[in-house]
Amino acid sequence: MTDNIAAGSPAPDIPSPADGYVADPAVRAEWDNRYAERQQLWSGRPNGALVAEAAGLTPGRVLDVGCGEGADAVWLARGGWDVTAIEVSGVALERAAGHARDAGLAVHWVHAALTEAVLPPASFDLVSAQYPALLRTPDAAAERALLAAVAPGGVLLLVHHAGMDTHQAHDSGFDPADYVWPSMVADLLDDDWEVEVDEQRPRVAPDGGAGAHHTDDVVLRVRRLR
């Protein structure tokens, strides 16, 4: 999976180890360990689907769900967006905040799981979730959190690796049935939403970084009407 999930209050600088993280500590430890194993896990460039789909949008407030090492957040901030970026891994957030600082850009960092984060409801003009590792729950908490964050007139852009949802559980412990996929979010839409894009397309993948072997994306772009 190419970016991740990731609460506490937004902080303008690098998060500290005692930054009020609120979520399952085992999830934080798992992702911290993944990041700590490599100096750089992802490519360092923004995700292609985000670049394509955000091109025609007027910059406003954006929530970057599972910001990882911050490539999308930095790209959005450079494009004039007011960025809030959320992530479970403190290791990833330190790297992301460093990249933003080096670029002279302001980003609000939130160290949390999406479902535990304290975020202003219905206030983001764009909610971007690029290949998020959102855990599935019986009450569809993550799916509802994505939708609840979008302001009236705003857009939810959810992108994932095509076909992953139909894979069998791996010996490594990864089971697709444990995670949220775009179709699950689409199933929750009512008349307050308009589907603008719901398709599978070839992935525009940045060179290098984990997940580069995936060739196709599922792209769901929906607009909140009211």
VENDAWO-V736323 format. One record per pair of residues at least 6 apart in sequence whose ideal C-beta (glycine too) atoms are under 6 Angstrom apart, sorted by the first residue. I is the first residue (numbers start at 1). GAP is how many residues later the second one is. Records with the same first field share a line. If there is no record, write none. Layout:
I: GAP ; GAP
//
This chain:
1: 130 ; 132
2: 129 ; 209
3: 63 ; 65 ; 127 ; 128
4: 27 ; 62 ; 64 ; 129
5: 61 ; 83 ; 108 ; 109 ; 127 ; 128 ; 129
6: 60 ; 80 ; 81 ; 82
7: 15 ; 103 ; 105 ; 109 ; 110
8: 11 ; 12 ; 13 ; 103 ; 104
10: 98 ; 100
11: 98
14: 80 ; 83
15: 75 ; 78 ; 94 ; 96
19: 92
21: 90
22: 90 ; 94
23: 89 ; 90 ; 93
27: 61
28: 60
31: 57 ; 58
32: 57 ; 59
35: 6 ; 54 ; 56 ; 57
36: 55
41: 169
42: 26 ; 27 ; 167
43: 163 ; 165 ; 166
44: 27
45: 26 ; 161
46: 25 ; 26 ; 29
47: 25 ; 83
48: 156
49: 110 ; 168 ; 170
50: 22 ; 78 ; 80
53: 104 ; 168
59: 20 ; 21 ; 22
60: 65
61: 21 ; 63 ; 64
62: 14 ; 19 ; 21 ; 64
63: 21 ; 61 ; 64 ; 86
64: 8 ; 9 ; 21 ; 64
65: 21 ; 49 ; 64 ; 67
66: 66
67: 6 ; 18 ; 20 ; 29
68: 24
69: 23 ; 26 ; 27
70: 26 ; 29
73: 10 ; 12 ; 34
74: 25 ; 26 ; 29
76: 7
77: 6 ; 28 ; 30
83: 24
84: 24
85: 22 ; 24
86: 24 ; 26 ; 31
87: 6
88: 25
93: 16 ; 18
97: 12
100: 7
110: 7
114: 28 ; 31
115: 26 ; 27 ; 30
119: 30
121: 27
122: 29
123: 28
124: 25 ; 26 ; 27 ; 30
125: 26 ; 29
126: 29
127: 19 ; 22 ; 23 ; 29
128: 29
129: 29
130: 29
131: 29
134: 8 ; 46
136: 42 ; 43 ; 44
142: 38
143: 37 ; 41 ; 42 ; 45
146: 10
150: 6 ; 74
152: 72 ; 74
154: 70
155: 68
156: 66
157: 64
158: 24 ; 27 ; 62
159: 58 ; 60
160: 21 ; 22 ; 58
161: 53
162: 38 ; 54 ; 55 ; 56
164: 12
165: 11 ; 16
167: 9
169: 6
182: 36 ; 38
192: 33 ; 34
193: 29 ; 31
194: 29 ; 31
195: 27
196: 25 ; 27
197: 22 ; 24
198: 22
199: 20
200: 16 ; 18
201: 16
202: 14
203: 11 ; 12 ; 13 ; 14
205: 7
//
